[in-house]
Amino acid sequence: MHIAPYDNRSQPIIGADHPLVPLVYFNIVRLTRGEVFGSTVPGYETCVVPATGTVDVTVDDTDFAGIGKRRLNVWDGEPEGVYVGSGCPARIICISDAAEVFVAGARYDTVLPAFAIRADEIDPVQYGSDDTKTHRKIKHILGQRYHDRVGRLLVSELYTVGAGGWSGFPSHKHDTDRLPLETRHDEAYNFRFNPPHGSGLQMLQRADGEPGEAYHIVDGSTIAIDRGYHPCCVLPGYEMYYFTILGGLSQRPLVQYFQPSHADQIETIPGIKDMIAKFK
């Protein structure tokens, strides 16, 4: 499903118990200096990540000061965030001139302690190549490093490297719990383009060998993926970013099932096996 950009007025874009992707939650909160927003999502653990701007975050009685250093856009430095336990109240205070804040969530019942993720604690991986048109960088905010401190939530930022190319290829899916082949993880993306008038394409193929759907994605587009193979691409001459939220049904580690007709290309894309191993 494609959700075109709109002024959500700090109301969830993908709310709790969404009929298509009930395992994930997504909100964008826009604040100016001194403004406060309270985020409480019963039944969901969340992660507060400033896209731009700086915020102080209080979870219960614990304060996390000065989260977020980016000013211009999501290419202007490394991400930071605060993990918030399931259903816990988070108080977000803008301490820069303005802030745009992503709130990502995954359904989970157990309440785990809050913690901050600073810029030097993210887990980056770069893979692909210009020759294979798959060159990209992933910055794991809640990735493998925090496996024992988070329930079901995976949060990352994905960047195309260079201008143009494909992401999420070879085509893969993760819509069915059938270990060891695959796990059920609902997924949501929010896209940005550099320059902002760039755009791209999100494919969604429900079954191997059958025609699928395609969505024209623009700066601010949100995509919700419940099932099927889902590569995406950006027009030549532009960079693409997408904020990625994954929520697991039965476990946190993601097991991707690669589309049989394209799976052999795993052997041709440099570093892709390292990328796959990081989604834990």
HELIX and SHEET records of a PDB file:
HELIX    1   1 ALA A  119  GLU A  121  5                                   3    
HELIX    2   2 GLN A  144  TYR A  146  5                                   3    
HELIX    3   3 ALA A  263  GLU A  267  5                                   5    
HELIX    4   4 ILE A  272  LYS A  278  1                                   7    
SHEET    1   A 4 HIS A   2  ILE A   3  0                                        
SHEET    2   A 4 THR A 222  ILE A 225 -1                                        
SHEET    3   A 4 GLU A 182  ASN A 194 -1                                        
SHEET    4   A 4 ASP A 175  ARG A 178 -1                                        
SHEET    1   B 7 HIS A   2  ILE A   3  0                                        
SHEET    2   B 7 THR A 222  ILE A 225 -1                                        
SHEET    3   B 7 GLU A 182  ASN A 194 -1                                        
SHEET    4   B 7 GLU A 239  GLY A 248 -1                                        
SHEET    5   B 7 LEU A 153  THR A 160 -1                                        
SHEET    6   B 7 ARG A 136  LEU A 142 -1                                        
SHEET    7   B 7 ASP A 123  TYR A 127 -1                                        
SHEET    1   C 5 VAL A  24  THR A  32  0                                        
SHEET    2   C 5 ALA A  98  ARG A 107 -1                                        
SHEET    3   C 5 TYR A  44  THR A  52 -1                                        
SHEET    4   C 5 GLY A  81  VAL A  84 -1                                        
SHEET    5   C 5 PHE A 115  ILE A 117 -1                                        
SHEET    1   D 4 VAL A  36  SER A  39  0                                        
SHEET    2   D 4 ALA A  90  CYS A  94 -1                                        
SHEET    3   D 4 VAL A  55  VAL A  59 -1                                        
SHEET    4   D 4 THR A  62  ILE A  67 -1                                        
SHEET    1   E 4 GLY A 165  SER A 167  0                                        
SHEET    2   E 4 CYS A 232  VAL A 234 -1                                        
SHEET    3   E 4 SER A 199  LEU A 204 -1                                        
SHEET    4   E 4 GLU A 213  VAL A 218 -1                                        
SHEET    1   F 2 HIS A 172  LYS A 173  0                                        
SHEET    2   F 2 TYR A 257  PHE A 258 -1                                        
END                                                                             
